Every structure is written in C-alpha cells, then in structure tokens.
Amino acid sequence: MSVDRTTHPRPAFSRRTRLFAAAAALPLLIGALGACGYGSEKDDTGDKTVPAAGGKKVGGLDTVKVGYFANLTHATALVGLRNGGEIQKELGGTKIQPFVFNAGPSEIEALNGGSIDIGWIGPSPSINGYVKSHGKNLKIISGSASGGVKLVVNPKKIKTLDDVKGKKIATPQLGNTQDVAFLNWIAEKGWKVDAQSGKGDVSVVRTDNKVTPDAYKSGSIDGAWVPEPTASKLVAEGGKVLLDESTLWPEKKFVITNVIVRQDFLKKHPDVVEAVLRGSVKTNAYIKANPDAAKADANAALKAETGKALPAEVIDPAWKSIQVTDDPLASTLNTEADHAVKAGLLEKPNLKGIYDLTLLNKVLKAEGKPTVSAAGLGAQ
C-alpha cells in the first residue's frame, strides 16, 4: 500500500509550483489514482490565482478552488482554466484558484478537506472517495474525457497479444484506473496474476508514468498499459501500440476523466458550479471545433505547469486519441468498478447517488445539446 505524505495542495499557475507527491492509501481500492500521474515539480511562488475575467462575481463568491492534473486527459481544465479560457469567462469577477495534482487520492483528500471545491479526476479515485465517505463528500457532475489509454510494447519482444504472456508490463500504480483495466484484460485472456504482487502469467510492474519511458529504454519493462502522453512517449522511443483500450468498450468510449464537486459547495454555490459547467461545455465545444488551436493551448498550459512543452511527435498522436466529452459515460464507470471488484481490489460498492447531473443537463439544454444519463446512479 502506498502512503500519502502530502497533506496540502499547492496552487497552480505559479512559476514553480510543486505537484503533489504519491498517492494516499485508501481502504477499498488500494492506491487508486486518477487518469495518470504525469507532470514535474515546480516551486510555490508567484500569482496563485487566474486573473478574474471581470464583471460581477458569481453568487458574490470571491474565489473558486479548482483541482486537476497537468495531463492531456485533463484537456478541458488545461484549456478552459487558462487566462481567457471559457471557464474563466463564465466565472466573471470570481477568481479561479487552480491546484495541480499528480495523484487522485491526494486530490480527493484535498476535496474532502475543503482545500479545493471542484476537480477534474479519474474514475477510480472518484469511486473510492465516494464509497469511503459513505456517499457524503463528493458528486460527479460531468464528464470530461474518454480514451487515451494504450498498450505499448517492445516490437522486438512482443509481436502479438498472446506474446504478452510471460512479459513485464508496466501500469501507473497498484489499483489505479489503468492497472484495473490491464488486470481485467489479463483475466479475460484466461491468464492468472496476483493483483497485489503483480506476479503470475504476466509480470505487472507498477511504475510511475514519469519514469516509465526510461524503464522502457533500459529494458526493465517490455511494455506498458498507460494513458497519454506516456503512451506516445513510448512510441517515440521505438515502442509499438499493440492495443488501444477504446477498442474494448462499446462505441469505443469509456470514462478517463470526470468532474467532481464537494457536496456542501454544490449546495451552497450551485450558481458557481453551473458557471464552471457552462465553461466546461463551451471549452469542449471549442476543443472539438478547433483541435489544433486547442492542442496548442493545452501544450502551453503543460509548459506553464511542468516547465516543458511536449514535442510534436508526442503531443500530436496523443491529442488525437483523447475525446473530450460532456457525457460522464456513467455505465462505463460502473463497469470499471466491477472490474476492480473482480480483481479483488474493491469490495462491491453501492454507487447509487454518485452522480448529480442536474446542472449539467440544464446547461446542455440551454446550449441546445442533448442531455446525458447517470445510468441509474443519479442523485438520491
């Protein structure tokens, strides 16, 4: 089990903000992370808020605290929270105070502690945070991204899916979203692996995404089941995409990032939450209509947060494999929970009430877009 040695998030959009350290150990889904842990460390200096867009404060609120990862699967946040971004515009005179995380449990802890109000995060920590609090601390209020996860291998060692047996394959962390997906794929192949140790017919090597490319270059792993941009980084090092996880899902869609909120913040400031969701919906529309400009915006945000932009050979294929979406793809979250249960990493959860899509559907309707479903897991 991993131990969270971080108790307080540090604000983003500063010159050198340090990203959160490794994941907290949670009692149900062990070490469950968000979409991935990509990013690099920065100092905690400089301005700690995105300048307000001007105009009235929404609901009279001075500041809304927002969490996300410096990662392409959090493209909506990267693009929409920037100075001049759609989320910032919708908040008017209410300032955004952004916080960058590289571990889902740390973001959940910050949400539960009131250090952030709203966050972009992956399905596994969302499930774990909801179950751990007995359904009292968070709600999923929107989708954000689908896809962007691939099995990349050394083509000299692995030429077919069956060749994965007996090889060393990395996942970001025990019990995280990609780890659960890979364990489930292994089980469906009829192979046996002990989920805790990673030993069995395939050696599952839990490796931080930041060091996975180096592990691949050194030969200590034969491949990895990882999110973008790590997958494209491996391809740039000579790896080959053997499987895109989207092909395993109906309509090639599955939740990789969603939007969550503190329940007490939602009750006290529904107008602020609605403004953030309106900005999120408009950001996703902008990304779809202007993919090249949005990609440049996202890469500029990554450079601001990590100190380094992604090269074209990495960001171009990575960007193409991620779909932004307002739909939370709720049925796939339920399936991902079932996969964790099957792997022995999660007790059967009661996820009834994990979603509250009321404000999202209000925004979608106003924008002339179809409403979305909570797949029976809506607000109680």
N, C-alpha and C positions, 0 to 999 in steps of 0.2 A: 504494500500500500504506500502511496506517496504522501508526503506531508507538506501542507501549505505553510510556508514560512513568511507569507506576506499577509498583512492584516489591513493595509490601507492602499487603495489605488492612487496612482499619481496622475494628475491631469495631463491630457494630451494637447497637441497643437502648441507645444512649447519647443524651445530649441533642442533640448536634450532630455526628454522625459524617459525615465526608466520604465520599461514594461514589466508587468507582473511576473513574478517567479513561478515556479512549477505548481502543479495542481494540488488542491486540497483533497484529502482522503474523505470520502463520503461513505456512509454505511451501506448503501444499497448498490449503486453502480460504482465500482471501485475505480478511482482515478478518472472518472468520466470527464472528458474535455469537450470543448466546443468543436467547431469545424476543423481547426488546426491550431498550432501554436507558432505561427510564422511571425517573425519580427526581430528587431535588435534593440539593444539597450540605449537609452538616452538620458541625459541629465534633466533634473526637475527645475528648470529655470525659464524665465520669460513669461509672456502673457498666458494665462491659464483659461481664457475663455475665447470663443469665437466672437468677434465683434457683432453686436446686435444689428439687425437689418434696418432698424429704425421704425418709427411708428409706435403704436400702442403696445404695451406689454399684454400678452395673452393672459386673461384672468388676473391681471395685476401681478403676475409672478416675475420676479427679477431674473431667475436663472433656472434652467432645467439641466440636470446632470445626466449625461448620456455615455454609455459604455459600448465598446466594440473592439474588434481585433484589427490590427494593421495587416490585413489579409484580403486577397481578391474575392473570396467568398463573402466578404462583408462590403461588397462594392457599393451597395445602396448608402451605407453610412459614410464610406470614404468620399463618395461624390456629393451626397446630399448635405453633409455636415460642414463642408468647406465654406470659407468666406464667399458668399454669393451663391451658395447652393440652395436648392429648393426647400430643404428642411429649415434652414436658417431663415429664408424669406418668409415662410409661413409663421414663424415664431415672432416676427416683427421686432418689438423692443425687448422681448425676453431673450436673454443671452443663453447660448449653449456652452456648458462646461463639459468638454469631452474627456473621457478617460479611456486609455488604451490598455487592453489586457492581452496576455498570450496564453491564458488558461481559463477554461469555462468555469470551474469551481471557484476561482478567485472572483470572477465577475458575479457569480451567484451570491457569494459571501458579501460582496460589496452591495449588491441589491438588497439582500436581507438586512444588512446593517444600515441602510439608508444612505450609503455613500454615493450611489447612483439611483436614478429614478426609472430610466428606460435603458434597454440594452439590446444590441444585436448579438446573437449567441446561437450555438448549435443545438440539435435536438437532445443529445444525451444529458448535458447539464440541466437543460430545461426540465426534462422528465425527473431527474434526480432531485433538483431543487424543489419541485412541486411536491413530490412524494415525501421528501424529508420534512417539509413544513406542514404535512397533512393538508395540503391544498390551500394554505392560508397566506403565502407570501408573494406569489407571482401569478401572472396570467400571460399566456401567449396571445398577442393581439394582432399579429400579422405575419405573413410570410416575408421572405426577403430573397432567398436564392435556392436554386436547385442545381444538382450536378457538380462537376468539377472534381471528381474523385476517380483515380485510375490505378490500375495495377501495372507498374512499370518494371521491367525485368532486364537482366543482362542477356542479350540475344545469343551470346556465345554459350551460355549455360542453360537457358530456358527458351525453347522454341515453340512449345505448345502448352496449353493449360495443364495437361497431365504432367508435364515436366516440373511443375511447381512442387510436386510431392518430393520430399527429401531435401528441399532447399531452404535457405534462410531468407525470410521475407519480413521487412520492417513494417510496423504500424506506428502511429504517433505516440500512443500510450495505452497501457492496460485499461480496457473498458471504455476508451473514447469511441466516438462515432465510427471512425474507420476501422478500429480494432474489432468492434462488434460485427461490422459488415463482413470483414475478412473471415472471422471465426465462423460466421453463418455460412459463407461460401464454402469454406473447408468442410463443414458438416454436410452440406448438400452434395459435395463430391464423394461423400462416404468415407472421408479420412477422419482420423482421431487426433485431437490436440487437447492437452490440458490447458484450460483457459488461463489459469493463474500463472503457471510457469512458462507457457508458450511452447512446451516440448511435446513432440509427437510426430505424426507423419509429415508435418511441416514445422519448421522452427520459426515461431513468431517472435521477432526481435523488436521489443518496444524501444523506439529511438526518436528523440526529439526531431521535429521537422527541420530545424536549423542545421543539424549535423548529419541528417540522412544523406545528402549528396556526397559528403566526404566519406561516409561509411560505404557508400556505393563505390566510389573511386578506389578506396583501399581494398575492396573485395571482401570486406567483413559481412556484407549482405549481398544477396543475389538479386534483390528487387525490393519493391515496397508498394504497399496499398496506401496511397496518400492523396491528400487534396492538393489543389492548385494554390500557389505556383510551384510547390515542391515537385509535383509530377513532371512538369515541363522542365524544371531544373535537371532532373534525372535524364530526361530525353536529350537535353543539351550536352550531357556527359556521355552520351552514346547509348542510353537505355532505349528500350522499345516498349510502347504501350501494348500490353497483351490483352487488357480488358478495361473497358470503360464501365464503371459501376452503373451508369444510367441505363445500360442495356439490360440490366437485371430487373428493372422496375417497369410497371405498367406506364405506357406512354413516355417512357424514358425520363420520368420525373420523380424526384424524391427530395425531401427537405434536407438542406445542408445548413441553412441559416434561417432563423426566425427572429421576431421582435418580441421582447418581453417587457413587462412593467411591474412595478411594485403595486400590489392591490390597494394599499392605502393611498398611494399617489394617484392612482386611477380614480378612486372615489372622490378625492379632494380636488383634483385638477383635470377633469375629463376634457375640458376645452384645450388644455395644453397637449394632452395625449392625442386628441383629434388633430391638432395642428401638426404634430410630428408625423402622424399617419398620413395626413394630406400631403405633406412634404415628401414622405417616403413614396407614395403612389406617383407623385409627379416626377420624382427622381427616377423611378423605374421606367416611367414612360420616356423620359429624356434619354436614359441609357439605351433603351431599345431603338429609339429614333435616331440617335447619334452615337453609334457604338465606338467609332474612332475617337471622337472628342471626349466621350466618357472614359474611354480607356486611358487617354492622356491625363484626364482629371484624376483618375484613380491612382495612376503611377506617380503623379505629382504629390498626392496625399501620402503614398507609401514613402516617397523620398523624404517628405517632411517628417514622417514619424520614425523611419528606420535609418535615415541618413544616406540611403542609396536607392535609386530607381531600379526597376527590373529591366534587363536588356530586352531588345525586341524578340530575340529567339526564345525567350521565356514568356514574356507577357502576351505575345500575340497568340500562341496556341492555348495558353491558359485562359485568356479572356474569352475565346470562342467556346470553350467547354462549359462556361458558367452561364446559367439563365437566371436573370433577376425575375422575381415573381411576387405579386401581392398575395397570391393564394398560399396559405400555410401548408397545403398538401397534408392535411391532418391525418388522413388514412395511412400515409407512409410513416408518420411519427409513431402511430400505434403499432405498425409492423416492426419498426426499429426497436420498440420496447419489447415486443415478442421475441425478437432475435436475441436481445440481451438476456431475457429470461431463459431461453433455450440454451444459451451458452453458460448458464449458471452464474451470471454476473449481476442479476437483478431478480428480486422477488417479484412475483406477479403484482403489478401496480394497479391502482384504481385511478385512471386518468380522467374520469368524468369531471368536467368543470375546468380543465387545464386551459381551455380556450375561452376568450371573450372577444368575439369578432363584431360586436355591435357597432363600435365606432368605425372600424374598417369598412364594414358594409355600408354605413352611412356615407362615408367618403366616396366609396366606389360608385354608389348610386348617384351621388351628386356629380361625379365625373363622367357619368354615362357609361360606366363599366359594369359587367356582370358581378353580382355578389358571390361570395365564396362560402364554403361549408366547413363546419367544425367536425364533420363525420361522426356525430353523436357524442362528441367530447366537449360540448359547449358549456357556457356559463350556467351554473346551477342557481 
